[in-house]
C-alpha cells in the first residue's frame, strides 16, 4: 500500500510533531484592500432590512448577495466582511444543516466565513495586519487586537473551527493553535461577547480535544449560561458535549427538554437562532441512542 507524503505528515501532526492545518486562505502575506468605487449605503440598508427576516432562506440569501455586492463596490469597510462572516456561519448553522448533502454545503459556507473573518480582522486592526505581513506568527499578532476587533476575531475563529472539524482530526489539530489563541484573546477582552461566546467555545473545546478537561468544559458552559441564560445554543451544546461526554443521560434529557420549553423570544433579536436551537434539541433527543 502506498501512503502519500501529505497523509504521512498529517499522521505526524496527531502526535504534535508538525502542524497540518490547511485553510482556504494563506492567512499570511499582504492583503490588498482596494479602493471604494462609490456609496454603498443603500445596499447596506437593504441588506440589513432583509437580514431581519433571515429565517426565510430566500431573504437571508438576498441579504448575503447585497453585502457581497457592497464589498465589491467598497472593499474598505470592515463592517461588510464582518456581517458576511456571521451571515456565512448562519447559513450553514441554521439553514443548510437541515438539507441534503448538508456537510458539503456547510463546508462551503464556513470556508467563505474564514475569508470574510480574516478580511474583517485585517481591516479593523492595523497593527495585526502589519505584524502578519512582516511574518509574525498568528498567535503573536492576535495579542495586538483591541476590544473593537473582538467580533472579527470570534467569527473568524468560529468559521475556521467549524470548517476544520469537517476536514477531520488532523486539520483540526493543525489549526488548534490559531483558533485557541484567537479565542483566548476574545475571552481576555470581553468574556460576555455574544452571550458568553468564548466560554461556550471552550466548553466544547475541552470536551472534544484529545486530553481536554471535562471539568473545565462544564465550568465554561456554566459560565456562558450564567452570562446569558436565554441564549439557547449554550444549553444545547452543554447537553451534547458535556452531558454526552460524561454519559449523564438524565442531564442530557433535562437540559434539552428545558430548551424546547423555553421562550425563543426572550432575546428578541435572536428569536430565529433560538428556534433553531430548539430544533436541534428535538433532533438530539430523537437520536439519543447515538450518544448513550
C-alpha positions as CSV (number, residue, x, y, z in Angstrom):
1,X,0.0,0.0,0.0
2,X,1.3,3.5,-0.9
3,X,1.0,6.2,1.7
4,X,1.1,9.8,0.3
5,X,3.6,12.2,1.9
6,X,0.8,14.5,2.8
7,X,-1.1,11.8,4.6
8,X,2.0,10.7,6.4
9,X,2.7,14.3,7.6
10,X,-0.8,14.6,8.9
11,X,-0.3,11.4,10.9
12,X,2.8,13.0,12.5
13,X,0.6,16.0,13.3
14,X,-1.6,13.9,15.5
15,X,1.4,13.4,17.8
16,X,2.3,17.1,17.8
17,X,5.4,16.7,15.7
18,X,4.4,19.1,13.0
19,X,1.4,21.3,12.0
20,X,-1.0,20.1,9.4
21,X,-3.7,22.7,9.3
22,X,-4.8,23.6,5.8
23,X,-7.2,26.5,5.5
24,X,-9.0,28.1,2.5
25,X,-6.7,31.1,2.7
26,X,-3.0,31.6,3.3
27,X,-3.5,33.8,6.3
28,X,-0.2,35.4,5.7
29,X,1.4,37.9,3.3
30,X,-0.1,41.1,2.1
31,X,-3.9,41.7,1.7
32,X,-4.7,44.3,-0.9
33,X,-7.6,46.4,0.4
34,X,-8.6,48.1,-2.8
35,X,-10.4,51.4,-3.2
36,X,-14.1,52.4,-2.8
37,X,-15.9,52.9,-6.0
38,X,-19.0,54.6,-4.7
39,X,-21.5,55.0,-1.8
40,X,-22.8,51.6,-0.7
41,X,-25.1,52.9,2.0
42,X,-28.3,51.9,0.1
43,X,-27.0,48.3,-0.4
44,X,-26.2,48.0,3.3
45,X,-29.6,49.4,4.3
46,X,-31.3,46.8,2.0
47,X,-29.1,44.0,3.4
48,X,-29.9,45.0,7.0
49,X,-33.6,45.0,6.3
50,X,-33.6,41.6,4.5
51,X,-31.5,40.1,7.3
52,X,-34.2,40.9,9.9
53,X,-36.2,38.1,8.1
54,X,-33.2,35.7,7.8
55,X,-35.3,32.8,9.0
56,X,-36.7,32.9,5.4
57,X,-33.8,31.3,3.4
58,X,-34.5,33.4,0.3
59,X,-34.3,36.6,2.2
60,X,-31.2,35.5,4.0
61,X,-29.5,34.7,0.7
62,X,-30.7,38.1,-0.7
63,X,-29.1,39.9,2.2
64,X,-25.8,38.0,1.7
65,X,-25.9,38.9,-2.0
66,X,-26.3,42.6,-1.1
67,X,-23.4,42.5,1.3
68,X,-21.2,40.8,-1.3
69,X,-22.1,43.4,-3.9
70,X,-21.4,46.2,-1.4
71,X,-18.0,44.6,-0.6
72,X,-17.1,44.6,-4.3
73,X,-18.0,48.3,-4.6
74,X,-16.3,49.3,-1.3
75,X,-13.7,46.9,0.0
76,X,-12.5,49.3,2.6
77,X,-15.4,48.9,5.1
78,X,-14.7,46.4,7.8
79,X,-18.4,46.1,8.7
80,X,-19.2,44.4,5.4
81,X,-16.9,41.3,5.7
82,X,-17.8,41.3,9.4
83,X,-21.5,41.0,8.6
84,X,-20.7,38.3,6.0
85,X,-18.6,36.3,8.4
86,X,-21.6,35.9,10.7
87,X,-24.0,35.5,7.7
88,X,-22.0,32.7,6.2
89,X,-21.9,30.9,9.6
90,X,-25.6,31.4,10.0
91,X,-26.4,30.0,6.6
92,X,-24.6,26.8,7.5
93,X,-25.8,26.5,11.1
94,X,-29.4,27.5,10.6
95,X,-30.3,26.6,7.0
96,X,-28.0,24.1,5.3
97,X,-27.6,21.8,8.3
98,X,-31.1,20.6,7.6
99,X,-30.7,20.0,3.9
100,X,-29.4,17.0,1.8
101,X,-25.7,17.0,1.3
102,X,-25.5,19.3,4.3
103,X,-21.8,18.6,5.1
104,X,-20.5,19.8,1.7
105,X,-22.8,22.8,1.8
106,X,-21.8,23.8,5.3
107,X,-18.2,23.4,4.5
108,X,-18.5,25.9,1.6
109,X,-20.2,28.4,3.9
110,X,-17.6,28.1,6.6
111,X,-14.8,28.4,4.1
112,X,-16.3,31.7,2.9
113,X,-16.7,32.7,6.6
114,X,-13.0,32.2,7.2
115,X,-12.1,34.5,4.3
116,X,-14.6,37.2,5.4
117,X,-13.5,37.0,9.0
118,X,-9.8,37.3,8.1
119,X,-10.6,40.3,5.9
120,X,-12.5,41.9,8.8
121,X,-9.6,41.4,11.2
122,X,-7.2,42.9,8.7
123,X,-9.4,46.0,8.1
124,X,-10.2,46.6,11.8
125,X,-6.7,46.0,13.2
126,X,-3.9,47.8,11.5
127,X,-1.2,46.6,13.9
128,X,-2.3,43.0,13.4
129,X,-2.1,43.3,9.6
130,X,1.4,44.8,9.8
131,X,2.6,42.0,12.1
132,X,1.2,39.3,9.8
133,X,2.6,41.0,6.7
134,X,6.0,41.2,8.5
135,X,6.0,37.4,9.0
136,X,4.9,37.3,12.7
137,X,3.0,34.2,13.8
138,X,-0.7,34.5,14.2
139,X,-0.5,33.6,17.8
140,X,1.7,36.6,18.5
141,X,-0.1,39.0,16.2
142,X,-3.5,38.3,17.7
143,X,-2.4,39.7,21.0
144,X,-2.3,43.1,19.4
145,X,-6.0,43.1,18.6
146,X,-8.0,45.5,20.8
147,X,-11.6,45.3,22.1
148,X,-13.2,46.7,18.9
149,X,-11.7,43.8,17.0
150,X,-13.5,41.1,19.1
151,X,-16.3,40.4,16.6
152,X,-13.9,39.8,13.7
153,X,-11.7,37.5,15.8
154,X,-14.6,35.5,17.1
155,X,-16.4,34.9,13.8
156,X,-13.1,34.1,12.0
157,X,-12.1,31.5,14.6
158,X,-15.6,30.1,14.7
159,X,-15.8,29.5,11.0
160,X,-12.2,28.1,11.0
161,X,-13.1,25.7,13.8
162,X,-16.3,24.5,12.1
163,X,-14.5,24.1,8.7
164,X,-11.6,22.3,10.3
165,X,-13.9,19.8,12.1
166,X,-15.5,18.9,8.7
167,X,-12.0,18.3,7.3
168,X,-11.1,15.9,10.1
169,X,-9.0,15.5,13.2
170,X,-5.6,16.3,11.5
171,X,-6.8,19.6,10.2
172,X,-8.5,20.4,13.5
173,X,-5.3,19.7,15.4
174,X,-3.2,21.6,12.9
175,X,-5.4,24.8,13.3
176,X,-5.8,24.4,17.0
177,X,-3.1,26.8,18.0
178,X,-4.5,29.6,15.8
179,X,-8.1,29.0,17.0
180,X,-7.3,28.7,20.7
181,X,-5.1,31.7,20.8
182,X,-7.8,33.8,19.0
183,X,-10.5,32.6,21.4
184,X,-8.3,33.3,24.4
185,X,-7.8,36.9,23.2
186,X,-11.6,37.3,22.9
187,X,-12.1,35.8,26.3
188,X,-9.5,38.2,27.8
189,X,-11.0,41.3,26.0
190,X,-14.7,40.5,26.7
191,X,-15.9,37.3,28.2
192,X,-19.5,38.3,27.7
193,X,-19.2,38.8,23.9
194,X,-22.2,37.3,22.0
195,X,-23.8,35.8,25.1
196,X,-20.7,34.3,26.6
197,X,-19.4,33.0,23.3
198,X,-15.7,32.5,24.4
199,X,-16.8,30.4,27.4
200,X,-19.2,28.5,25.2
201,X,-16.3,27.8,22.8
202,X,-14.1,26.4,25.5
203,X,-16.9,24.3,26.8
204,X,-17.0,22.5,23.5
205,X,-13.2,22.6,23.1
206,X,-12.4,20.9,26.4
207,X,-14.9,18.2,25.8
208,X,-13.7,17.4,22.3
209,X,-10.0,17.9,22.1
210,X,-7.8,14.9,23.0
211,X,-6.6,15.4,26.5
212,X,-9.2,18.1,27.3
213,X,-10.6,18.6,30.8
214,X,-14.2,17.7,31.1
215,X,-14.3,19.6,34.4
216,X,-13.2,22.8,32.6
217,X,-15.7,22.1,29.9
218,X,-18.6,22.0,32.5
219,X,-17.4,25.2,34.2
220,X,-17.1,27.0,30.8
221,X,-20.6,26.0,29.8
222,X,-22.0,27.1,33.2
223,X,-20.3,30.5,32.9
224,X,-21.7,31.0,29.4
225,X,-25.2,30.2,30.7
226,X,-24.7,32.4,33.7
227,X,-23.8,35.3,31.4
228,X,-26.8,34.7,29.1
229,X,-29.3,32.1,30.3
230,X,-31.8,32.8,27.5
231,X,-29.3,32.1,24.7
232,X,-30.4,28.5,24.0
233,X,-27.4,27.3,22.0
234,X,-25.3,27.3,25.1
235,X,-27.7,24.8,26.8
236,X,-27.9,22.6,23.7
237,X,-24.1,22.4,23.5
238,X,-23.8,21.6,27.2
239,X,-26.1,18.7,26.7
240,X,-24.5,17.5,23.6
241,X,-20.9,17.8,24.7
242,X,-20.7,17.9,28.5
243,X,-23.7,15.6,29.3
244,X,-22.8,13.4,26.3
245,X,-19.1,13.1,27.3
246,X,-19.9,12.3,31.0
247,X,-22.7,10.0,29.9
248,X,-25.2,11.8,32.1
249,X,-28.4,10.9,30.3
250,X,-30.6,12.5,32.9
251,X,-28.9,15.8,32.5
252,X,-29.0,15.4,28.7
253,X,-32.8,15.0,28.7
254,X,-33.5,17.6,31.3
255,X,-31.4,20.3,29.6
256,X,-32.8,19.7,26.1
257,X,-36.4,19.5,27.3
258,X,-36.0,22.8,29.1
259,X,-34.6,24.3,25.8
260,X,-37.7,23.0,23.9
261,X,-40.0,24.5,26.5
262,X,-38.1,27.9,26.7
263,X,-39.4,31.1,25.2
264,X,-37.3,31.7,22.0
265,X,-38.3,35.4,22.0
266,X,-36.5,36.0,25.4
267,X,-33.8,37.6,23.2
268,X,-35.9,39.2,20.6
269,X,-33.1,39.9,18.1
270,X,-32.1,36.2,18.2
271,X,-35.5,34.6,18.1
272,X,-34.6,32.8,14.8
273,X,-31.3,31.4,16.3
274,X,-33.1,30.3,19.4
275,X,-35.8,28.5,17.4
276,X,-33.0,26.7,15.5
277,X,-31.5,25.6,18.9
278,X,-34.9,24.2,19.8
279,X,-35.0,22.3,16.6
280,X,-31.5,20.9,17.3
281,X,-32.6,19.9,20.8
282,X,-35.5,17.9,19.4
283,X,-33.2,16.2,16.9
284,X,-30.7,15.2,19.6
285,X,-33.5,13.7,21.8
286,X,-34.9,11.7,18.8
287,X,-31.4,10.4,18.2
288,X,-30.4,9.9,21.8
289,X,-29.2,6.3,21.2
290,X,-26.4,7.8,19.1
291,X,-25.0,9.3,22.3
292,X,-26.0,6.9,25.1
